[in-house]
Amino acid sequence: SATARRRREVADPVEGAAGSPVAPRPSPDRRAAPPGLVAARGRLSIVALRHERLLRRIESARIELDVVRAAFGYRYMIVVPAEQPVEPARPRVLVVLSGSVLCGIVLGAFLARTLVPSGKSTVAGLRRAIGPLLASAVVALATIGLLATTSSPVVAVAPTLLALVLWWLVAAPLHRSVLVLTFLMLVAEAPGDSSGHWASPWSLLGHLLDANLNVTLPIPALRFAGVDVLAAILGGVALWRRMTGDRIDTRGALPSPRPLVGAVFLSLGALAALVASGLAQGGDFGQVLWQVHVPGVLLLMVLLLLAAIRGPVDLPALGRVVVLAALFKSLMAVWVRATVDLPRESLPTATSHADSMLFATATCILLALAWERPGRLELRRLLLLSPVLVAGMVANNRRLVWVELAAGLLFVYFLSPRTRVKRAFQRAAVLASPILVLYLAVGWNSGSRVFAPAAKVRSLVDSKSDRSTEERDVENYNLIKNLQDHPLFGMGFGREYVQYTRGDDLSHIFPQWRFIPHNSVLGLLAFGGVLGFTALLWFLTVGVYLAARAYRSTADPRMRAACLSVVVVAVVFLVQAYGDMAIVSWHSVFLVAPALAVAGKLAVFTGAWVPARRRSRRVPAASPALRAVP
C-alpha cells in the first residue's frame, strides 16, 4: 500500500549533500522503533540537511558580493565619448546687446548720481566719480563676459542686479529701504513652506533671504542668511550717515524715545548674559546660534527702524505693506490648495505656520481702521479685503490663527472707549451667548463640517482630542518643571531642557527640538528664568506701554488705529510664541520691529512721551487738538 511504501522510503537512508547516509539503518538485533518516531526522525534529518545547504549558499553569496563590491571600482569605468558641436559656438547677439544696454543704464545711473553734484564743479564731480565709474566698468565687463559664456541669463545678470541692490541701499532713504525689505521678508517663501510639496517661481529669492546662503549657493563659508547681509548694510549706512552728518534720514524725522532705546539695549544685555551663562555651564555654541540668531536680529532691527521711520508720515505706507503682503500670501495659499492635489494630512499648511501672524495682524489693522473711523471708505475696504484674508486663513489650515485673531480683536475692544457701536456689540454678544454655548455643546464630539469651529475649539482646550495637543501638554509640563528647577536665572542658552515626562522623539525631524521648544514662551522662561524672561521681553513691554499712552493722547483716528495695531502685533506675537515657535520666525522680526518703531514715534508726536531736549526747552509736544481724548 501507499502507507507501507512511504514507511519504507523513510526507513531507507537519505543521501546528503556529500552522499553520506543521514538516517542509519537500525541494526537487526535492536527492537524496531514505532513507525511515527521513525518518520519524524526522517523528516527532521531532511530539514536539517536543507538548512545546512541554504546556510552554505548564503555564505558563498555573501563572500561573492563582498568581492564584487571591493573590485567594482577597478573593473568598470564609464567612458563618455567626445561630441562634435552641431554648429560653431558663438555669442548670442541679442542677449549680449540687451545686457550691454542694461549695463549702460546702470552706468548712467551712477554718473547721474555722482558725476556733477549740485554746488560742485565739474572737476570735483569727476574726482568723486572715479570710484563709481570703476565699479560700473567692472560690473559691465563681468555682465557682458557672463552673457557671452554662460547659458543662464539669471546668472549672467547677477552682477548687475547685485550692483543695483547695493546702489539702492546706499543711495535711497532708509525708510524706503526698510519698507521694501519688510515686504520681501513677509512674502518670501522660506525652505519648507507648503511642506515641501510646492514651490513658487520666486522661491529662490525667498531661500536667499530666509535661509543660510550656503544652502542655496555652493560656498560652505556663507553660514548666514541674506537678510543678515541686508540688515548689516542698512545698519552701516545709517551709522555712516549719522557720522558724516547726512540729513537724508533725519530731515523731518521725530526723535526716538529714550525708554524704548534703553529697553532694547537691556534686552540685548540679557540675551548676552544668558548666552554666557549657558556656555559657562557646558552649553553647545552651535545650538546657541540657533537660539539667539533671530531674537538678536529682532532687537537690532528695532534700533534700525527707529532710525528709519520718520513719524506719522510713514504710517500709511507701512500699513499698506503689511496688508498687501497678507493679501499676497492669502491668494497664494488659496492657489496652492486649488492646484496641489494632496489631502490636508499630506499638505498641512498651504504656505507656512508663521503666516498666521500676518493674516491676523492685517485683519486687525483693517478692523481697527473701520472701528476708529467708521466711514464709507474704511467699511468698503474692510468688506472687500477681509474675505480674501479669511480665505487665506482657511486654506492655510492653522487653528492658531483664529486664537490670534480673537485675542487681537479682544484687545482692540477693551482698549477702545465706549461708543454706540461698542454698546450695540455688547448687547449682541450677550444675546448670542446662549446660542454659542449650545452650538459648542452639540458639536463638541461631532465630526460634521457644520460643527468644524467647535472641533477647532475642542482641539485647543482638550489635550485628548489629538496627538499633537497631547504632545504639547507633555512639552509644557517638562518646561514648567525646568523652570521650577531654575526659577530666577534659568538654565542659560545652549543647553537642552530636561525631560521629566518622555514624549515623542522629534530629533529625526528637528534636531534642535530640545533647544528650541515648540512653546517659545515657556521655553524662554525655562532658559532665562523669571528675571531673564522679563529682561528679554522688556522692549516689548515698553513698546506696548508707549502705544497705549499715545492712544489716549491723540484724537486722530488713523493714529489711534495705528496704536491699536501695535498692541495687536504684540498680542499676536505672544500667542504665536506660545503655540508655534515664533521666537525663531522672521515674520516676528518684520512685524514686531516696525510696530515698536511706530509706537515710539507716535508717543513722541502725540506728547505721550516728551524727549529730554524738548522738555528742557519747554516746547509743547503736540497741539491741543491732537492731545484731546474723544
TASULCOR-V444026 format. One record per backbone hydrogen bond with DSSP energy under -0.5 kcal/mol. CO is the residue of the C=O (numbers start at 1). NH is the residue of the N-H. If there is no record, write none. Layout:
CO;NH
CO;NH
This chain:
1;5
2;6
3;7
4;8
5;9
6;10
7;11
8;12
13;15
14;22
16;19
20;16
22;24
27;30
34;38
35;39
36;40
37;41
38;42
39;43
40;44
41;45
42;46
43;47
44;48
45;49
46;50
47;51
48;52
49;53
50;54
51;55
52;56
53;57
54;58
55;59
56;60
57;61
58;62
59;63
60;64
61;65
62;66
63;67
64;68
65;69
66;70
67;71
68;72
71;74
71;75
72;76
77;79
78;80
79;81
91;93
92;96
93;97
94;98
95;99
96;100
97;101
98;102
99;103
100;104
101;105
102;106
103;107
104;108
105;109
106;110
107;111
108;112
109;113
110;114
111;115
111;116
117;120
121;125
122;126
123;127
124;128
125;129
126;130
127;130
128;132
129;133
130;134
131;135
132;136
133;137
134;138
135;139
136;140
137;141
138;142
139;143
140;144
141;145
142;146
143;147
144;148
145;149
146;150
151;153
152;156
153;157
155;158
157;161
158;162
159;163
160;164
161;165
162;166
163;167
164;168
165;169
166;170
167;171
168;172
173;176
173;177
174;178
175;179
176;180
177;181
178;182
179;183
180;184
181;185
182;186
183;187
184;188
188;190
190;193
192;195
193;196
194;197
200;203
202;205
202;206
203;207
204;208
205;209
206;210
207;211
208;226
209;227
211;226
212;215
212;216
213;216
213;217
217;219
219;222
221;223
222;214
222;224
224;213
225;229
226;230
227;231
228;232
229;233
230;234
231;235
232;236
233;237
234;238
235;239
236;240
237;241
238;242
239;243
240;244
241;245
241;246
247;251
250;252
250;253
257;261
258;262
259;263
260;264
261;265
262;266
263;267
264;268
265;269
266;270
267;271
268;272
269;273
270;274
271;275
272;276
273;277
274;278
274;493
275;279
276;280
277;281
278;283
279;282
283;285
284;288
285;289
286;290
287;291
288;292
289;293
292;296
293;297
294;298
295;299
296;300
297;301
298;302
299;303
300;304
301;305
302;306
303;307
304;308
305;309
310;254
311;314
312;315
312;316
314;318
315;319
316;320
317;321
318;322
319;323
320;324
321;325
322;326
323;327
324;328
325;329
326;330
327;331
328;332
329;333
330;334
331;335
332;336
333;337
334;338
335;339
336;340
339;341
340;342
343;346
343;347
351;194
353;356
354;357
354;358
355;359
356;360
357;361
358;362
359;363
360;364
361;365
362;366
363;367
364;368
365;369
366;370
367;371
368;372
369;373
373;375
375;379
376;380
377;381
378;382
379;383
380;384
381;385
382;386
385;389
386;390
387;391
388;392
389;393
390;394
391;395
392;396
393;397
393;398
397;399
398;401
399;402
399;403
400;404
401;405
402;406
403;407
404;408
405;409
406;410
407;411
408;412
409;413
410;414
411;415
412;416
419;423
420;424
421;425
422;426
423;427
424;428
425;429
426;430
427;431
428;432
429;433
430;434
432;436
433;437
434;438
435;439
436;440
437;441
438;442
439;443
440;444
448;451
449;452
451;455
452;456
453;457
454;458
455;459
456;460
457;461
458;462
461;463
462;465
466;470
467;471
468;472
469;473
470;474
471;475
472;476
473;477
474;478
475;479
476;480
477;481
478;482
479;483
480;484
481;485
482;486
486;490
487;530
488;531
488;532
492;495
494;284
498;500
504;506
506;509
506;510
510;513
512;515
512;516
514;497
518;520
518;581
519;523
520;524
521;525
522;526
523;527
524;528
525;529
526;491
527;492
528;532
529;533
530;534
531;535
532;536
533;537
535;538
537;541
538;542
539;543
540;544
541;545
542;546
543;547
544;548
545;549
546;550
547;551
548;552
549;553
550;553
551;554
556;560
557;561
558;562
559;563
560;564
561;565
562;566
563;567
564;568
565;569
566;570
567;571
568;572
569;573
570;574
571;575
572;576
573;577
574;578
575;579
576;580
577;520
577;521
577;581
581;584
582;585
585;588
585;589
586;590
588;591
588;592
589;593
591;595
592;596
593;597
594;598
595;599
596;600
597;601
598;602
599;603
600;604
601;605
602;606
603;608
603;609
604;607
609;611
611;615
612;616
613;617
614;618
614;619
615;618
623;626
623;627
624;628
